[in-house]
């Protein structure tokens, strides 16, 4: 199985840190965030990795090169114009194969990806999303899920006070190639805003994997969260 790390974003929520440094190269305990992601993927048997780049792309490519020093093989997808999370993945469809993992480049985590992949295969899902219980659900993509783990609804950042539940999209997906049929062209398209809600609306097999209480998963995409992760890593 291959993986794709989404690393093209500008990282506006992290300004001024990301004005001259790509978000994925910000250090966590002295090591660039994206290297933590790569080593996590590798620990679950994934060593073929695609990375899309846009903002300060050369810094990412120069830092990681072909991935040999990390024990993986890396290919790059350079986006002259941002394609969104889904559009960027569809551009790499011929590389990714039948089933693959997608990781947002601002995620810092240690949960059992192998267990999530096994669930995806057991359910024969089009998509399986890593979920966690959010303290501030209005800042997240929130899902509704039935007792079998089937996702029945998806709302991206519901207005405060209107959210139903607190299960949030963790930014790690296991996807089947069928997903490409629901991503239009190579245009700007987002999983959270466009693709996943459509799958749920059509009652297609899109499942949730709830990470365990003793695992961690945090989006370092804000100054507050970035500082929290670094302070905890000291």
C-alpha positions as CSV (number, residue, x, y, z in Angstrom):
1,X,0.0,0.0,0.0
2,X,1.2,3.5,-0.8
3,X,0.5,6.8,0.9
4,X,0.2,10.5,0.0
5,X,1.0,13.3,2.3
6,X,-0.8,16.6,1.6
7,X,1.9,19.3,2.0
8,X,0.9,22.0,-0.6
9,X,-0.9,24.4,1.8
10,X,0.3,27.8,2.6
11,X,-0.3,27.5,6.3
12,X,-1.9,30.9,6.9
13,X,-3.0,30.0,10.4
14,X,0.6,29.6,11.4
15,X,1.9,32.9,10.1
16,X,4.5,34.3,10.7
17,X,6.1,30.9,11.2
18,X,5.2,29.7,7.7
19,X,6.1,32.8,5.8
20,X,9.6,31.5,5.0
21,X,9.3,27.8,6.2
22,X,6.7,25.3,4.9
23,X,4.3,24.1,7.5
24,X,5.5,20.5,7.1
25,X,9.1,21.5,7.9
26,X,8.3,23.1,11.2
27,X,10.2,21.2,13.9
28,X,8.5,19.0,16.5
29,X,11.1,18.0,19.1
30,X,13.8,19.1,16.7
31,X,12.6,17.0,13.8
32,X,10.5,18.4,10.9
33,X,6.8,17.4,11.2
34,X,6.7,15.6,7.9
35,X,9.6,13.3,8.9
36,X,7.5,12.3,11.9
37,X,4.6,11.5,9.5
38,X,6.9,9.5,7.2
39,X,8.4,7.4,10.0
40,X,5.0,6.7,11.3
41,X,3.9,5.5,7.9
42,X,7.0,3.4,7.6
43,X,6.4,1.8,11.0
44,X,3.1,0.5,9.5
45,X,4.8,-1.0,6.4
46,X,4.3,1.9,4.0
47,X,7.5,3.0,2.2
48,X,6.2,4.3,-1.1
49,X,5.0,7.9,-0.5
50,X,3.8,10.7,-2.7
51,X,3.9,14.3,-1.5
52,X,2.2,17.3,-3.1
53,X,3.9,20.6,-2.8
54,X,3.2,24.3,-3.7
55,X,4.2,26.8,-1.1
56,X,8.0,26.9,-0.8
57,X,8.0,23.6,-2.6
58,X,11.8,23.5,-3.2
59,X,12.5,23.6,0.5
60,X,10.4,20.4,1.0
61,X,11.9,18.6,-1.9
62,X,15.5,19.6,-1.0
63,X,15.0,18.6,2.7
64,X,13.5,15.2,1.9
65,X,15.0,14.5,-1.5
66,X,14.0,10.9,-2.6
67,X,13.5,9.7,1.0
68,X,16.4,7.3,0.9
69,X,17.9,8.6,4.2
70,X,14.5,7.8,5.9
71,X,14.3,4.4,4.3
72,X,11.4,5.3,2.0
73,X,10.8,6.2,-1.7
74,X,9.3,9.7,-2.3
75,X,7.8,11.1,-5.4
76,X,6.5,14.7,-5.7
77,X,3.5,16.3,-7.3
78,X,4.2,20.0,-7.8
79,X,1.0,22.1,-8.0
80,X,1.3,25.4,-9.8
81,X,-2.2,26.1,-8.6
82,X,-3.7,24.6,-5.5
83,X,-6.0,21.7,-6.3
84,X,-7.4,21.1,-2.8
85,X,-7.0,17.9,-0.8
86,X,-9.1,15.7,-3.1
87,X,-8.0,17.4,-6.4
88,X,-4.3,16.9,-5.4
89,X,-4.9,13.2,-4.6
90,X,-6.7,12.6,-7.9
91,X,-3.8,14.1,-9.8
92,X,-1.7,11.1,-8.4
93,X,-4.3,8.5,-9.1
94,X,-2.1,6.5,-11.5
95,X,0.6,6.3,-8.8
96,X,-1.5,5.5,-5.8
97,X,-3.1,2.2,-7.0
98,X,-6.2,0.3,-5.7
99,X,-6.1,1.3,-2.0
100,X,-4.0,3.9,-0.3
101,X,-3.5,6.2,2.7
102,X,-3.9,10.0,2.7
103,X,-2.4,12.0,5.5
104,X,-2.9,15.8,6.0
105,X,0.5,17.4,6.4
106,X,-0.3,19.2,9.6
107,X,-1.2,16.0,11.6
108,X,1.0,14.7,14.4
109,X,-0.1,11.3,15.6
110,X,0.8,7.8,16.8
111,X,-2.4,5.8,16.4
112,X,-2.5,2.2,15.0
113,X,-2.7,2.8,11.3
114,X,-2.5,-0.9,10.6
115,X,-5.6,-1.5,12.6
116,X,-7.4,1.2,10.6
117,X,-6.3,-0.3,7.3
118,X,-7.6,-3.7,8.5
119,X,-11.0,-2.2,9.3
120,X,-11.2,-0.5,5.9
121,X,-10.5,-3.9,4.2
122,X,-13.0,-5.7,6.4
123,X,-15.8,-3.2,5.6
124,X,-14.8,-3.1,1.9
125,X,-15.1,0.7,2.2
126,X,-14.6,3.4,-0.3
127,X,-13.3,5.6,2.4
128,X,-12.4,5.1,6.1
129,X,-11.7,8.2,8.2
130,X,-9.7,8.5,11.4
131,X,-11.9,10.1,14.0
132,X,-11.4,11.6,17.4
133,X,-13.5,13.3,20.0
134,X,-13.1,17.1,19.6
135,X,-13.2,19.6,22.5
136,X,-14.2,22.3,20.1
137,X,-16.3,20.6,17.4
138,X,-17.2,23.9,15.7
139,X,-13.6,24.2,14.6
140,X,-13.6,20.7,12.9
141,X,-15.2,18.6,10.3
142,X,-17.8,16.7,12.3
143,X,-19.3,13.3,11.4
144,X,-22.4,11.4,12.4
145,X,-21.8,7.7,12.7
146,X,-24.1,4.7,13.4
147,X,-23.5,1.7,15.6
148,X,-21.8,-0.2,12.8
149,X,-19.3,2.6,12.2
150,X,-21.0,3.8,9.0
151,X,-20.7,7.5,8.5
152,X,-24.2,8.9,7.8
153,X,-23.5,12.6,7.7
154,X,-20.6,15.1,7.5
155,X,-20.5,18.8,8.3
156,X,-17.4,20.8,7.9
157,X,-16.9,23.2,10.8
158,X,-20.6,23.6,12.0
159,X,-21.5,27.0,13.5
160,X,-21.0,26.9,17.3
161,X,-24.0,25.6,19.1
162,X,-25.4,23.8,16.0
163,X,-23.1,20.8,16.0
164,X,-24.6,17.3,16.5
165,X,-22.0,15.2,18.2
166,X,-18.2,15.8,18.6
167,X,-16.6,13.1,16.4
168,X,-14.2,15.0,14.3
169,X,-12.3,14.2,11.1
170,X,-8.7,13.5,12.0
171,X,-7.2,14.2,8.6
172,X,-6.0,10.6,8.0
173,X,-7.9,8.5,5.4
174,X,-7.7,5.0,3.9
175,X,-9.2,5.2,0.4
176,X,-10.2,2.9,-2.4
177,X,-9.7,3.9,-6.0
178,X,-13.5,4.1,-6.4
179,X,-13.1,7.5,-4.7
180,X,-11.8,9.0,-7.9
181,X,-15.2,8.7,-9.5
182,X,-16.5,11.2,-7.0
183,X,-13.7,13.8,-7.5
184,X,-14.4,16.0,-10.6
185,X,-11.4,16.4,-12.9
186,X,-8.1,17.9,-11.8
187,X,-9.7,20.9,-10.4
188,X,-9.8,22.4,-6.8
189,X,-11.8,19.9,-4.7
190,X,-11.8,19.2,-1.0
191,X,-12.5,15.9,0.8
192,X,-14.2,17.5,3.8
193,X,-16.3,20.1,1.9
194,X,-17.1,18.2,-1.2
195,X,-16.3,14.5,-1.5
196,X,-17.1,12.9,1.9
197,X,-20.5,14.7,2.3
198,X,-21.5,13.4,-1.2
199,X,-20.5,9.8,-0.3
200,X,-22.6,10.0,2.9
201,X,-25.5,11.5,1.1
202,X,-25.4,8.6,-1.4
203,X,-25.2,6.1,1.5
204,X,-22.0,4.7,0.2
205,X,-19.6,2.6,2.4
206,X,-17.7,5.4,4.2
207,X,-16.6,4.3,7.7
208,X,-15.1,5.9,10.8
209,X,-12.2,4.5,12.8
210,X,-12.2,6.1,16.3
211,X,-8.8,6.4,17.7
212,X,-8.2,5.1,21.2
213,X,-8.0,7.2,24.3
214,X,-4.3,6.5,24.9
215,X,-3.4,7.5,21.3
216,X,-2.8,11.0,20.3
217,X,-3.8,12.9,17.1
218,X,-3.4,16.7,16.9
219,X,-3.6,19.2,14.1
220,X,-0.6,21.5,14.5
221,X,-2.1,24.0,12.1
222,X,-2.5,26.8,14.6
223,X,0.1,28.6,16.7
224,X,-1.6,27.3,19.9
225,X,-1.5,23.7,18.9
226,X,2.0,23.9,17.5
227,X,3.3,25.3,20.8
228,X,1.2,22.7,22.8
229,X,2.8,19.8,20.8
230,X,6.4,21.1,21.2
231,X,5.9,21.8,24.9
232,X,4.6,18.3,25.5
233,X,7.6,16.9,23.5
234,X,10.2,18.5,25.7
